Amino acid sequence: MTADTARAGADARTDRADVPELRVEGVGLRFAGITALDDVSFTVRPGTVHALIGPNGAGKSSCFNVICGVYHPTAGRVRLGDTVLTGMRPHRLARLGVGRSFQNIALSQHSTVLDNVMLGRHSLTRGGFLSGGLRLPWVARQERVHARRAAEICEFLGIADRLDTPVAALPYGVAKLVDVARALAVEPRVLLLDEPAAGLNAVETAVMASTIRALRDALGISVLLVEHDMGLVMGIADRVSVLDFGRLIADGEPAVVQRDPEVVRAYLGAGDSEEQQ
């Protein structure tokens, strides 16, 4: 992230006083009698990067999907400040300022970068099918505003030179940044990143790490990420929560969590497959 691209996002900076805490409170989740999450609680503090980690099968994806509104917990709740998010569908979460990216890049491969990022503006768009079909003047003005904002987001992420490029023609690392750009298009106060470094090489991972730091430092956004790359996590996270078999076994600063005996046991017990993630 260069100084120029950081300045491009200055106008969009979120005042940390306006960013509420994201709280996961006693969340439990069961599937056909199988416990996926058991009384999980942690807090993502305003303007911080918070990592959710754990061995394969620990419950990270289940917890992430509860927060995103994909799963409804069997116990507990998720709150953004005083607002209970539990049971809300993803489009309602977007309107409240919760954005998310996807592990497997859910982008329209044959659409341009700009068009994909514009899709993220849908929750901020007034009007419906009829007004859009009639091409009313205010609809055209609104579309220009959204296009300008989408371009600014891409500039902040260093991909403004790719606006007219179809996603299918992009290197994988750039496509991952487009996915982040689309998540940023909802103007989030809290951003949920699902394995942002998955499939990236070392150079692309370093770019992603720099991007996540800039989201926190330049924009003031809270970031919750699920990630397997421990080098990335320990390098950028302000706080780390660790799951194992659906239970929270550690929660604290990275340097402390890294030395926690139960965390060490969980990862050593996970075997070589986890080391290859």
C-alpha positions as CSV (number, residue, x, y, z in Angstrom):
1,M,0.0,0.0,0.0
2,T,1.6,3.2,-1.2
3,A,1.3,6.7,0.3
4,D,-0.8,7.8,-2.7
5,T,-3.3,5.0,-2.4
6,A,-3.6,5.5,1.3
7,R,-4.4,9.2,0.7
8,A,-7.0,8.0,-1.8
9,G,-9.0,6.5,1.1
10,A,-8.6,9.4,3.5
11,D,-12.1,10.8,2.8
12,A,-13.6,7.4,3.7
13,R,-11.9,7.1,7.0
14,T,-14.2,5.8,9.8
15,D,-13.9,7.6,13.1
16,R,-13.2,4.9,15.7
17,A,-15.7,6.5,18.0
18,D,-18.3,5.6,15.4
19,V,-17.2,2.0,15.1
20,P,-19.1,-0.2,17.6
21,E,-17.7,-3.4,19.1
22,L,-18.6,-6.7,17.4
23,R,-19.5,-9.1,20.2
24,V,-19.9,-12.9,19.9
25,E,-21.7,-13.9,23.1
26,G,-22.0,-17.5,24.2
27,V,-22.6,-18.8,20.7
28,G,-23.5,-22.5,20.3
29,L,-24.2,-24.3,17.0
30,R,-25.4,-27.9,16.5
31,F,-25.9,-29.9,13.3
32,A,-28.0,-33.1,13.7
33,G,-26.8,-33.6,17.2
34,I,-23.1,-32.7,16.4
35,T,-21.7,-29.7,18.3
36,A,-19.9,-27.3,15.9
37,L,-19.6,-24.4,18.4
38,D,-19.8,-24.6,22.2
39,D,-20.3,-21.3,24.2
40,V,-18.0,-19.2,22.0
41,S,-17.5,-15.6,23.1
42,F,-15.0,-12.9,22.0
43,T,-15.0,-9.2,21.1
44,V,-13.7,-7.4,18.1
45,R,-12.6,-4.0,19.4
46,P,-13.2,-0.9,17.2
47,G,-10.4,-0.1,14.7
48,T,-8.5,-3.4,15.3
49,V,-7.5,-6.5,13.3
50,H,-8.9,-9.6,15.1
51,A,-7.9,-13.0,13.8
52,L,-10.0,-16.2,14.4
53,I,-7.7,-19.2,14.0
54,G,-7.6,-22.9,14.9
55,P,-6.8,-26.3,13.4
56,N,-8.9,-27.9,10.6
57,G,-12.4,-28.7,11.9
58,A,-12.1,-26.3,14.9
59,G,-15.3,-24.4,14.0
60,K,-13.8,-21.3,12.4
61,S,-16.0,-21.4,9.3
62,S,-19.1,-22.2,11.4
63,C,-18.4,-19.2,13.7
64,F,-17.8,-17.0,10.7
65,N,-21.0,-18.1,9.1
66,V,-23.0,-17.4,12.3
67,I,-21.6,-13.8,12.3
68,C,-22.4,-13.4,8.6
69,G,-26.0,-14.5,9.1
70,V,-25.6,-17.7,7.0
71,Y,-26.2,-19.9,10.1
72,H,-28.6,-19.3,12.9
73,P,-27.0,-20.3,16.3
74,T,-28.7,-22.7,18.6
75,A,-27.5,-20.6,21.6
76,G,-26.1,-17.2,22.2
77,R,-26.1,-14.1,20.0
78,V,-23.9,-11.7,17.9
79,R,-24.1,-8.0,18.5
80,L,-22.8,-4.9,16.8
81,G,-22.9,-2.3,19.5
82,D,-26.4,-2.4,20.9
83,T,-27.8,-4.0,17.7
84,V,-28.4,-7.8,17.8
85,L,-27.3,-9.3,14.5
86,T,-28.5,-12.8,15.2
87,G,-31.0,-14.0,12.6
88,M,-30.3,-11.1,10.2
89,R,-29.8,-12.0,6.5
90,P,-26.5,-10.8,4.9
91,H,-28.2,-7.9,2.9
92,R,-29.5,-6.5,6.2
93,L,-26.0,-6.8,7.8
94,A,-24.6,-4.9,4.8
95,R,-26.9,-2.0,5.5
96,L,-25.7,-1.9,9.1
97,G,-22.1,-1.6,7.9
98,V,-20.9,-5.2,8.0
99,G,-19.0,-6.2,4.8
100,R,-17.5,-9.6,4.0
101,S,-15.2,-11.2,1.5
102,F,-15.2,-14.8,0.4
103,Q,-12.6,-17.6,0.5
104,N,-13.3,-18.7,-3.0
105,I,-13.8,-15.3,-4.7
106,A,-17.5,-15.1,-5.5
107,L,-17.1,-12.7,-8.3
108,S,-18.6,-12.5,-11.8
109,Q,-15.8,-13.7,-13.9
110,H,-16.9,-12.2,-17.2
111,S,-17.7,-8.8,-15.7
112,T,-15.2,-6.0,-15.3
113,V,-13.5,-5.1,-12.0
114,L,-15.6,-1.9,-11.9
115,D,-18.9,-3.8,-12.4
116,N,-18.0,-6.3,-9.7
117,V,-17.3,-3.6,-7.2
118,M,-20.4,-1.7,-8.2
119,L,-22.4,-4.8,-7.2
120,G,-21.3,-4.2,-3.7
121,R,-23.0,-0.8,-3.7
122,H,-26.4,-2.5,-4.1
123,S,-27.4,-2.2,-0.5
124,L,-26.7,1.6,-0.7
125,T,-28.9,2.1,-3.8
126,R,-32.3,3.8,-3.7
127,G,-35.0,2.9,-6.1
128,G,-36.0,-0.4,-7.7
129,F,-36.5,-2.1,-11.0
130,L,-39.1,0.3,-12.3
131,S,-37.1,3.5,-11.6
132,G,-34.0,1.9,-13.0
133,G,-35.8,0.8,-16.2
134,L,-37.2,4.3,-16.7
135,R,-33.7,5.8,-16.4
136,L,-34.9,8.6,-14.3
137,P,-32.4,11.5,-14.0
138,W,-31.8,10.9,-10.3
139,V,-31.1,7.2,-11.0
140,A,-28.4,8.2,-13.5
141,R,-26.9,10.6,-11.0
142,Q,-26.9,8.0,-8.3
143,E,-25.2,5.5,-10.6
144,R,-22.4,8.0,-11.4
145,V,-21.8,8.6,-7.7
146,H,-21.6,4.9,-7.1
147,A,-19.2,4.4,-10.0
148,R,-17.0,7.2,-8.7
149,R,-16.9,5.7,-5.2
150,A,-16.1,2.3,-6.6
151,A,-13.2,3.7,-8.6
152,E,-11.9,5.4,-5.4
153,I,-12.0,2.2,-3.5
154,C,-10.1,0.5,-6.3
155,E,-7.5,3.3,-6.3
156,F,-7.1,2.8,-2.5
157,L,-6.4,-0.9,-3.1
158,G,-4.0,-0.2,-5.9
159,I,-6.1,-1.8,-8.7
160,A,-7.5,1.3,-10.4
161,D,-5.6,0.4,-13.6
162,R,-7.7,-2.7,-13.8
163,L,-11.2,-1.1,-13.7
164,D,-12.1,-2.2,-17.3
165,T,-10.5,-5.7,-17.1
166,P,-12.7,-8.8,-16.8
167,V,-12.1,-10.6,-13.6
168,A,-11.3,-13.8,-15.5
169,A,-8.2,-12.1,-17.0
170,L,-6.8,-11.1,-13.7
171,P,-4.0,-12.8,-11.7
172,Y,-5.4,-14.6,-8.7
173,G,-3.9,-12.2,-6.2
174,V,-5.5,-9.2,-7.9
175,A,-8.8,-11.0,-8.0
176,K,-8.6,-11.4,-4.3
177,L,-8.2,-7.6,-3.9
178,V,-11.3,-7.1,-6.1
179,D,-13.2,-9.3,-3.7
180,V,-12.0,-7.0,-0.8
181,A,-13.0,-4.0,-2.9
182,R,-16.5,-5.3,-3.4
183,A,-16.8,-5.8,0.4
184,L,-15.5,-2.3,1.0
185,A,-18.2,-1.0,-1.4
186,V,-20.9,-1.3,1.3
187,E,-18.9,1.4,3.3
188,P,-18.4,-1.1,6.2
189,R,-17.5,-0.2,9.8
190,V,-16.6,-3.9,10.3
191,L,-15.1,-6.1,7.6
192,L,-15.2,-9.9,7.7
193,L,-12.4,-11.6,5.7
194,D,-12.7,-15.3,5.0
195,E,-9.1,-16.6,4.5
196,P,-7.9,-13.6,2.5
197,A,-4.4,-15.2,1.9
198,A,-5.8,-18.6,0.7
199,G,-4.1,-19.5,-2.6
200,L,-1.7,-16.5,-2.6
201,N,2.0,-16.7,-3.2
202,A,4.5,-15.0,-0.8
203,V,4.4,-11.7,-2.7
204,E,0.6,-11.6,-3.0
205,T,0.3,-12.5,0.7
206,A,2.6,-9.5,1.6
207,V,0.3,-7.2,-0.5
208,M,-2.7,-8.6,1.3
209,A,-1.1,-8.0,4.7
210,S,-0.3,-4.4,3.7
211,T,-3.9,-4.0,2.5
212,I,-5.4,-5.2,5.8
213,R,-3.1,-2.9,7.8
214,A,-4.3,0.0,5.7
215,L,-8.0,-0.9,6.3
216,R,-7.3,-0.5,10.0
217,D,-4.8,2.4,10.0
218,A,-6.0,4.6,7.1
219,L,-9.7,3.8,7.2
220,G,-10.3,2.9,10.9
221,I,-12.3,-0.2,9.9
222,S,-12.5,-3.1,12.3
223,V,-11.4,-6.3,10.6
224,L,-12.2,-9.9,11.6
225,L,-10.4,-12.5,9.6
226,V,-10.4,-16.3,9.5
227,E,-6.9,-17.4,8.3
228,H,-4.6,-20.4,8.2
229,D,-1.4,-18.4,7.4
230,M,0.1,-18.0,10.8
231,G,2.9,-15.7,9.6
232,L,0.2,-13.3,8.3
233,V,-1.9,-13.5,11.4
234,M,1.0,-12.9,13.8
235,G,2.2,-10.0,11.7
236,I,-1.0,-8.0,11.4
237,A,-3.4,-9.1,14.2
238,D,-4.0,-6.9,17.3
239,R,-5.8,-9.8,18.9
240,V,-6.3,-13.5,18.3
241,S,-9.0,-15.9,19.2
242,V,-8.3,-19.6,18.9
243,L,-10.9,-22.4,18.5
244,D,-10.4,-26.1,18.9
245,F,-13.3,-28.6,18.5
246,G,-15.8,-25.8,18.6
247,R,-14.5,-24.3,21.9
248,L,-12.6,-21.1,22.5
249,I,-9.3,-22.1,24.0
250,A,-7.4,-18.8,23.9
251,D,-8.1,-15.1,23.3
252,G,-5.5,-12.4,23.6
253,E,-2.5,-10.7,22.0
254,P,-0.7,-12.7,19.3
255,A,2.6,-13.1,21.2
256,V,0.8,-14.4,24.3
257,V,-1.6,-16.7,22.4
258,Q,1.3,-18.1,20.4
259,R,2.9,-19.4,23.6
260,D,-0.3,-20.7,25.2
261,P,0.3,-24.4,26.0
262,E,-3.3,-25.4,24.9
263,V,-2.8,-23.6,21.6
264,V,0.5,-25.4,21.0
265,R,-1.1,-28.7,21.9
266,A,-4.0,-28.1,19.5
267,Y,-1.8,-27.3,16.6
268,L,0.7,-30.1,17.2
269,G,-2.2,-32.5,17.5
270,A,-3.5,-31.3,14.2
271,G,-0.7,-33.0,12.4
272,D,1.1,-32.2,9.1
273,S,-2.1,-31.3,7.2
274,E,-2.5,-28.1,9.1
275,E,1.1,-27.1,8.4
276,Q,0.4,-27.4,4.7
277,Q,-2.5,-24.9,4.7
